[in-house]
Amino acid sequence: MSGTSLGTRSGDTPPTFVPVDQVTETRLVRVAGSSPDHVSALAQCPDDLPPILVHRPTMQVIDGVHRLRAAKLRGDATIAARFVDGTEEDAFLLAVSANVTQGLPLTLADRTAAAARILSSHPHLSDRLIASTAGLSAKTVAAIRQCSTGEMTQLNTRLGRDGKVRPLDASHGRTIASRAISNNPDLSLREIARIAGISVGTARDVRERMRRGEDPIPPRHRLSAGNRAEDNAPGDNTGGENGAGGTPCAERGRFLLSLRTDPSLRFSEIGRALLRLLDANTLDAAQWDRLAGAVPQRWSPVVADLAMGCAADWAALACRVRGQVRVSA
């Protein structure tokens, strides 16, 4: 996979037969471990089992624990295996990718836990790339990243599915490009792109905007940069009784009362729907704690994933509404 140090993929090398007792079983991906029923079904298959994938430095199974157990159940002395090198975290990334696309499907809990671990070990990967690897939506991965930002390294760039590195804040690169053009108008587009760390296409857009006398940073980039600046402002995210940079809980009820008196919301179906949703989500810390405590443990991963999806939807709504305010202003 792009962006990892794994130089060998599962299909790059021919399989070799290794003793089954030399390979270590791990619970790299599946939270609940292997499925005895699936192992039994594989053991009854008369054909040779497909090769398993093994991390050479540790001899741990990356993909194929069920096949390894089936081979042991059948009494096989050896099993076909393909080896990969690289770090354990890169091996985990490959394990997730392999298990998502073949074999016994991963559960939602498996995929959610896998995405969280990948975000921790590979924060430079884009949400879409991690989503395609873990079998989740990019929106869900973004919500997981947002919940984990305090525990992971913050980067200014992300590696996309196409293997290209892109800055999170395009305005910074455009600013550098505009300065370079001002200082030396004869620079080629490739030279501007190299200096500013942007694409040639973006460099061309900056130059054309400057020729037309426009701001080299489009409005959408100015808005997104402003949102990030506010999000990172001191005292903006205090936790506790505050939302993530939002309104303190003590004030939400008062604001909600004011909203209920607005005729444009009260007398429209969509307005009333918005008020009901806001009301349902205006809880204090103790109420959220009681809700969390009421979730059965077996359903915790599912509820967590649903909650993160809802949080991502609310965050998207907040960005759209905030953007409307700034544009109108």
N, C-alpha and C positions, 0 to 999 in steps of 0.2 A: 504493500500500500504506500502511496506517495506520502513522503514526510516521515517515514519510519526508517530505521536502520536495518530492517530485514532485507537481506539481499537475495533470499531464496523463497520462492513461492511454492505452494503445495504441488503444483504440476510441473515444476522446473527440473526435478531430478527423478530418476527411476527409483522405484521402491526397492528396499532391501529387506530381507527377513531377519528379525531380531528375536532373541528369546523373550517370551512374555514376562518373565520374572525380572528382566533388566529395565523394564519400562515402569515409570512411576505414575500412579493414578493421582489426579488432582481434581479439585472442584474449582477450576479456573472460572467457569462461566455460569454453571447451573447452581442457583442458590440452594435448591433442595436436593442436590446430588443427582445420581443416575436413577433411571427408571427400571426396576426389576422386570417389569412386563416387557419392556423394549429389549432388554438384554436377553430374555428368554426367547423372544421372537427371532432375534438375530442368530441365537445359538442353534435354532432349528433349521436355519437356512442351509441347504446342501452345498451351495456354491462358496467359493472363496470370498472372504470378507474384503471390502475395499481397503486400501492401505490407510493406516492411521497417520496422523501428523504429530511429530515428536520434536520438542525443543532440544537440540543436540547438547548444549552446555549443561542442562539439568536432567535430561532424559525424562522430562515430564510430557504427558500427553497434552497436546494443544487441541486436537480434534480427534475423537474416536474412543472415548472412555467406554461407551456402550459396546463397541466392537471388541475392545480389549477384554472386557469382562465376559463377553460371549465366547471369545476364543479360549479363555481359561475354563469356562463352563463346559465347553466341548472337549477339553483336554488337549488342546493344541499346544505344542511346545514352542512354536514361533508364530510370529504375525508379521505381515507386510507393513512396512513403515517408510515414510518419507521424512527427512530431517530438515529442519530450518535452524539458522543461527540467529544471533541478535540478542537484545536484552530481554529480560522476562516481561517487561511492560510491552515491548513490541510483540512478543509472543502472545500476550493476552489480546492485543489488538487483532492479531491474525486469528486467534481462537474465536473471538466474537464474530468476526466476518465469516469464518467457515461454518460456524454453528447456525448463523442466521439464514444462510442460503441453502443448507442441506441437512439431512438427518432429522432427528426428532426436533420439532420447533422449540425455540426458547420461549419461556413464559414472559409475560409483561414484566414481572418482577426481575427476571434474569436480565432482560434488555435494559431496564431502568438502572439496575445496579451496575451493569457493564458500562453504560454511558457515563455514569458518575465517576467510575474509576478511570475511564479514558480521558475525561475532562481534567482529572487530577494529574495524570501522567503526561498527557499531550495537550496542554491548554492552547497550543498554537494552531490546532486543527479547527476548522470552521464548524459551525453547528450543522450545516448540511452534510459535511463529510462524515462527522460522527453519527449523524442520524442515519445515513445510508449504511454505515458499518453496523450499527446496533439494531437496525430495524425499527426505528422510532421516527416521529415527525421532527422536523427541524425546530418547530415551536416548542415541543417537549424538551428537547436538548437545551434550547435557550433558557427555559425555565429552570432546568437542573443547574445550568451554569450560573444563573442569577442567584440561586439558593446557596451555591458553593463559592461565590466570589471571595468571601473572607478567608477561604482556606487555600486558594490556589494563586499562582503567580499571574499577575495581570500583564498582558502583552499588548503591543500597539499594532500587531499584524496577525493575520490568520491565514492558514494554508487551506485553499479550497479543494473541491473534488477534482478540478482540472490540473492540480499540481502547482498552481500559481499562488504566490504570496501577495496578499492585498492588505493595505493599511486599514485599521478600523476607522480612523478619522481621515477622510480624504482631503479635508480642508488644509491640514498641515502641509501635505505634499504640494498642493496647489499654491499655497503661499510661498513655499521655497521656490517653486517653478517660476512664479511671477517675478520674484526678486532676481532670479538668475537671468530671465529675459530682459528685465530692466537694465541690469548691469552689462549684459552682452547680448544685444538683439540678434547677432549673427550666429548664435548657437544653433546647432541642428536639433531636431526633435529628439533624436536618440540621446544626445548629450544632456538635454534638459531632463529627460526621463531618468537618466542615470543619476544626475545630481540630486533630483528631488525624490527619487525612489517611487516613481509613478510609472504608469504605462505610457507608451508613445501616443496612444489615442487621447489620454488625458492631457498630455503635454500639448498636443495639437489644439485641444479644446481651450486650454488656458491661453494659448497664444492668440487664437481667434477672438476670444472674449476681450483680451487686452486691446486688440486692434479695433474692436467695435466700441471701446471705451466702457466695457462692462466690468463688473466685479468678477475676478477669476474664479471665485467660489460660488457655485450655483446656490439658490435659496435653500434647496433641500439639504445641502451639506452644512450651510450655516445654521439651520435649525437643529440638525442632529448634533453638531458640535456644541451648540448652546445647551442642549439637553444633557450631554455628558458633563459639561462644566457644572451645571446645577447639581447633577447627581453626585459629583465628587466634592462639592463645596463643604467646608468644615461645618459640622453641626447639622448637616442636612439629613443624616441618617442616624438617628439616635437609638433606634430599637425601642424595646419596652412598650410603652403606650402609644408610640408612633408607628405608622406604617413605614414602609421602605421609602423614606423621603416624602411621605404623604402627610395628611392632616392628623393631628393628635386625636385619639379616640374621644377625649372629653369634648372636642368641638364638633365631631361628626354629627352627633344627634341634633345640635343646633342648626347646622347647615342643612341637614335633611329636612327639618321642619320648614325652613325657608323655601326649600325646593318644592315641598308639597303645596305651598301656597301659590306657586307660579302657574297661571292658567295654561300656558303653552305646554306644560308637562301634565297637569291634572286632566285636561280635556282632550288629550290625544292618546290613542292606544299605545303607541310606542313610548310615549312619555311616562304613562302609568307603569309600563313594563320596566322601564329604567328605574323608577322609584322603588318598585318592589324588589328588584335585584339589589339596589343600594341598601335598602332596609335590611334585607336578609344577610348582608355581609357586614353590617355595622355592629360588630360584637366587640366586647372588651377582652382582655387577655385571659381572664378566668373562664369566659365562655368558650374561647378557642381551645383552652386546655381541656375542658370537659368534652368537647367534640372529639379531640384527639384521643382522649382516654376511652371513649365509647367505641372506637374502631376495633373490631376483632383482629387479633394478631395475624391470622391467616389472610386477611384482606388488606393489611397495612400497605404492601407495595402497590396494590391496585388503587387504593384510595389516595396514596401519595402521588401516583402518576396523574390521576384525575384532577387532584388539587393543583398540581403544577401546571397542567393544561389550562385550567380555569385562571390561574394566576397570570399565565402568559396572555390569555385573552384580555384580561383586565388591564395588563400593562400596555398592550397594543391599543386598547381603547383610550387609555390615559395619554399616550403619545399623540394619537390622532386629535383628541380634544385640545390638548395643549398646543399642538401645531395650528389648529384653527384659530385659537386665541391670538397667537403671535402673528399669523398672516393678516388677520383682521385689524390688528393693532398697527 
